[in-house]
Amino acid sequence: MSAYPIPDNEAERQAALDDQYILDTEPGEDFNRITRLASQLLGVPIALISLVDRQRQWFLSRVGLEAKETPRELAFCAHTICSDDVMVVSDATTDDRFRDNPLVTGDPHIRFYAGVPLQTSAGFNLGTLCVISPQPRQLAGTEQQLLQDLAGMVTQYLESRRNSYLCALTGLQNRRPFQEAGQRECQRARQNGDALTLLIVGLDDFPGFCARFGAPQGDRLLQEMAARLGAQVGENALLGRVTADEFAVLRPGLESAEGLALAEQMRAALVLDGWLVDGVRHPLAISCGVASLGDDDSGFKDLFRRAEAALSQARLSGRTPA
């Protein structure tokens, strides 16, 4: 079995996959419907939506296969994403690339494979829609078009989902994907015994700001805040816009006292800079709430709830409580 190939644009391709915020999530019914159709219409027992991650292929949806992922070095799909064409393997036992592959010599005993790259509008192949059979066979011309059409539907659903998960104004995660990512970070922190701190930064009386200066100035302020926060919190932080006037920052490895110091540092910098309108600098009212993962938190929702409560208290008292 030969080593799997690496696309020329691998770094950009991986970044585009990460930007989907979909790895290790539960499959949606739209995706499951497509794999069921692919299996039934092409008469094969296995159909998969495979996303090719750094060291693995992870199945967003699967029919006829128990495994949720396999190593990338075993993935037929790792070869498919290196081209924009349909890849068909009529009999894997006669193909030098795959004849010694454990997925061919053992379960699920792959013989026939056909995969279509899931290509984004920007030209990045995130993974494949593929069908598999333990029996050798060919892919007819009409079947190839069918598989391509179904793959196009997968890509459309992926991009639609991504657009709904990101704030159109700031490009940050909205509340739902931020909380999903936060739950995964909570689980990781629990397993590793690491600290985890959540900061919520809120614009006080944002409706009043927009009424005074206009909605376009309000949009500019939100964009600028997103950029400033991103520059201050570090590369390993998660950043999202979780309400109309609140931003959330999740920092793995940050202890409570450090979180309080960072929150006050960010708040003070934003307040000090103020906001420039027509050559006049106006003050900004900003509050922060901070909470660190504790033994009593059952998950990220508890941590988020405590940080929001701390923000509410800060807005009443004019400081940054934990």
N, C-alpha and C positions, 0 to 999 in steps of 0.2 A: 504494500500500500504506500503510495507516494504521499509526501507532505502536502498539506492543503495550500493552495495559492493565496496570496494576499493582494487585494485590489490596489492599484496605483494610488488611489485617493483614500486609503484606509483611514487616516486620521480624520479627514473631513467626513467620511462615511460614518465612522463611529460617533462623531459629534452630532451628526444628524439623527442617528438612532437614539442617542442619549436625550436629545431635544424633544423626543416624542413622549418622554415620561411614562412609558408603558411597560417596560420590563418588569416582570414579577408582579404584574397586576392580574386581576381576575378577567377572563375572557368575556367580552360582551356578546350578546345574542347575535348581533349583526355578523360578527366574525364566525361564530359557531354555525350559523346558517350557511355560510359560504363553504366551509369545509364539508358539511353534510351534503350540499349540492354537488361539490366536486367528487365526492366518493360515490354518490348515487348515479350521477350522470355519466361518469367515466367507468363505472363498474369496477372500482378498485376498493380494497378493504381499508386502506389508510390514506387520509388526506390531512395535510398539516399546513398551518401558517407558521413559518419558522422565521425568527428574527436572529440574525447572526451577530452575536455579541463578541466581546474581546476574546474570550477563551471557550466559548460555548455557543451552541444554537439553542435558543429557548423558544418553546412552542406557545404562541399566543392562543392558538386554538388547535385542537387535534381530534381526529376521529380514528378509531382502530389502533391506538397506541397508548400505553399506560404512562410511559416516561414523559416527564415535563420538560426535559432538556437532555442534550448529549454533548460530549466534548466537541469542540469545533474541529479537532483533527479527524474526527470520524464523520463529519457532516458532508453529505453530498451537496448540500446547499451552500457550503463554503466555496465550492467550485462554481455553482450557478451564479453567485453574485459578482463574479469577475467578468461577466459578459452581460450584454443587454438582451441576449437571445434566450429562447427556450432551450433548456438542456434536457436531452432525452438519453437515458441509458436503457437499452432494450433488455440486456441481460448482464447484470453486474458481475457475474462469475467469469465473463469473457473480457471484461474491461480491466486493463492493467492498473488503473487508478483505484479500483475498488474491490478487486477479487479477493484480497486478503483482509478486507475491512471486517471487524467483528460484527457489524450490523448485517453483513452479507453471509459470513460463515456461521453466525449464530442469530438469535432472535433480533429483529423480526424477519430474518432471512430475505433480505431485499434482493429481488431480481430486476424488476422493472421500476424505474424512477423517471418522473418528468417534473421539472420545476421551472417556474417563471419568476424572474426577479421582481421584487416589489420596489419599483423605482419612484422616488419622489419627484415633484415638479422641478426640483433643483438638480435632478440627475443622480441622486445617491441611491444605491441598491441596499435597502435595509435588511432584506431577507428574501424569502420566496413563498409562493403558494406552490405546494408540491403534492403529487400523488404517488403512491407506492403500492407495489403488488409483489407477493412471493412467487408469482408466475411470470416468466418472460413474455413480453408482448411488444407491440408497436403502438405508436400514437398516430391516429389518423388525422388528416388535415383539419377536418371539422372539430375533432377533439382538441387539437392544439389551439384553435381559435377560441374554443369554449374556455379552456384553461387560462388563456390570456385575458379574456373578458372578465373572468372571475377574479383574476389577480388585479385587474384594473379597479374592480369594486373594492378590494381590500385596501389598496392604496388610497382610494377616495375616502374611505371610512377613517383610515389612519390620519390623513391630513385634516379632515373635518374635525376629528376628535382633538387633534393637537391645537387647532385654531380655537376650539371652544375651551381648552384648558389654559390658554395664555391670555393675559390682559392685552387687548389690541393696542392700548395706549402706551404701556410701559414695556411690553414684552415679557413681563414676569409671570410666574405661575399664579393662577387664580386660587381661591380658597380651597376648592376641592382637591386639585392635584397637590397643592402644598401640604394639605393634611394627610394625603395618602403617602407622600414622600416622608413626611414627619413620622408617620407610624412605622415605616420601615427603619428610619433612623433610631426610633425608640427601641425597636426590637434589637437592632445591632448594638446599641449602647448597653442594653440589659445583658446581652450575651457576653459582651467584652468587659463589662464592669466600668464603662467609660462615663464621663460626665457629659451632660447635654443641657444646653441652656437656650431658651426661647425668649426673644425680645420682640415686642410689638411697639412700633413707632406710629403715633397718630397725629394728624394735623387737627388742632383744636379749631372748631368753628369754620371748617372748610366751606360749608354753604355760604357763610357770611363773607368769606374771602372772595368767592365767585360772584356774589351779589355786588360786591364793591368794585372788583377789578374786571369782571367778565369771565365767562366760561373758558375762552381761549387761554387766558392767563392761568386759570386753574389747571387746565391740561398741561401747560408748560411746567407748572410747579410740580405736578405729580411726576412728570418725566424726569425733571431735574432731581427730585428727591430719590427716585429709583436709581439714577446714575450715581448720586453721591453716596447712597447707602451701599451700593455694590462696590464702590471704590474703597469703602472703609471696613467692610466686614470680613474680607479674606476669601480666598478661592474655595475653601472647603465648606463655606456656609451656604445654606439654602435661603433664598430670598423670594418672597412672594407679596403680591398685593391682595390682601385678604378681605378688605371692605373698600368702600369708595374712598375713604380717607385714612386707611391704615395699611402699614407695611409690616410684614413679619420676617424676622431673621432667626434662623435656627443654626446654632453653632455647636457641632460635635467637639468634645474635649474641653469645653469652656465651663469652668466652675462658676458657682453662683456669684461670688464676690467679683470675679473678673467680668461676669455678665453685667452686673450693675455698673461697673466702671466704664465698660464699653458703651452701654446705653446712655449714660450721662455724657460721655464724650461725643457721641453722635448727636444727641439732642442739643448740646451746647454749640456744636459747630454749625448746625442748621439754624439755630436761633441767632447766633452771632452774625452769620452771613445775611440773614433776612432775605428780602425779595425785592429786586429792582424793577420798578415800573416807571417808564418815561423819565428815566434819570434820577428817580427818587427811590431810596432804599427804605422799604417798609418792614417792620418787625414781623416775625412769624411766631405763632404760639404752637408749641409742639410738646407732646408728652410721651413718655415711654413706660411700658410695663414689662417686668422681667420675671421669669419663672424658670427654675432648674428642675430637671427630672428627679423625682423623689420616690421613696419606697411606696408611698400611698397612691402613686399614679398608676392606674390600670393600663393606661396607654396614652397616646399622643393627645387624645381629646381632653383628658384631664389636665395635661400640661398646658394645652392651649387655653382651656377655660380659666386656669389660674393666672396666666399671663394677661388675658383680657380683663379679668377682675383687677389685676394690678394696674393696668392702664386706666381703667375707670377711676380707681382711687387716685392715681397720679393727676388725672384731669381735675379732680376735685381739690386736691391739696397743692398742686403746682410743683410736684417733685417726681422722682422716679423710684417708686417702691417695688419690692419683690413680693 
